[in-house]
Amino acid sequence: MLSRVADSIYWMARYIERAENLSRLLLSTQDLLLDAGAEGRLDEAQFWQPILATTGDEEAYAAAHKKVKGKDVADFLALRPDNPNSILNCIRAARENARTVRDQISDEVWECINGLKLFVESAEGKATYRNQSAVFYERVLRRSYQFQGIADSTTPRGEVWHFLRLGTCLERADQMSRLLDTCSELSLEMPPHPEARPLRWAALLRSCSAWHAFQAHCSKLDPHKIIEYFLLDETFPRSIACCVTEVHHALRELGGTGALNDMSAPVRHSGRLRADLAYSTVDELLTTGLHDFVDELQTRLGQIGQSIFETFVLYADVKPEEEEHHSAHLGAFHAHAADADVQVQQQQQQQQQ
């Protein structure tokens, strides 16, 4: 597979997952405001500021708006063309990457992504967002679910599939870590403790589509259990442990199954992180501090992403230069050898004379 193709497939999957996460996050925040009632109407900034922190758009938003208001934040993250992280631009980027690898993906995958892009840019999509934003977010969510299902059903389990899974799972892990970081300053106590924030923890579960799955796992809304579930539970498909496990598996399938010294850097980085998560406990993580742990986790996820780029994409740009440099040395060697042959022939002719 060409490195350009691998890179486009990887980022196509990441951008679709990012748009889905944004839609779910905005939808769950609207529900949280309804549950909060008067508190949400009096101080809406406390509910919308964490979203900007999660997406990393605090500075960009502050440059365009003086105050944190729900409608402004939603507009900024949904359909603002000048925000590179908006749902609109994520879907546009996913569609552009899909277009460049049109011959590598199924017709159904292409039609799903292209249809989603046409919807968010259409008058119908803008009217739906303006009049019923929840319906707009749900439409994006359903299309993303369709993309995942269609890709799963129509993509052979080869290189294309593994790069799809790499993009999806690495983006999920990154988004999950950002969501957990927004809750790192919340109290881990539950009612009747005065600092308890059960609605925020419930909103976190809903923003990851984990409400029913967690209820089956644990009957009580315990922050310790929620953190453990999102970080360490390998059975939930959006947990960081599960995502890192899938990333590690995909990387091994792409060419790192030999001895340790022969494994590529992405396999080693993902393997270390997988092992650390597998043998950690939530009490150990909370003793260190959730915020500090998440900071380190995001650094390590970024390291995996960078090593994937250097191994599978940048390698193609560096290798030709190395080969050209090597060829230049070989050319110089052959030139010197040719000169030596000429000198030997001249000496032989002189001796004969």
Buried (B, 14 or more C-beta within 10 A) or exposed (E): BEBEBBBBBBBBBBBBBBBBBBBBBBBBBBBBBEEBEEEBEEEBEEBBBBBBBBBEBBEBBEEEEEEBBBEBBBBBBBBBEEBEBBBBBBBBBBBBBBBBBEEBBBEBBBEBBBEBBEBBBEEEBBEBBEEEBBEBBBBBBEBBEBBBEBBEEEBEEEBBBBBBBBBBBBBBBBBBBBBBBBBBEBBBEBEEEEEBBBBBBBBBBBBBBBBEBBEEBEEEBBBBBBBBBBBBBBEBBBBBBBBBBBBBBBBBBBBBEEEEEEBBBBBBBBBBBBEBBEEBEBEEBBEEEBBEBBBBBBEBBEBBBBBBBBBBBBEEEEEEEEEEEEEEEEEEEEEEEEEEEEEEEEEEEEEEE
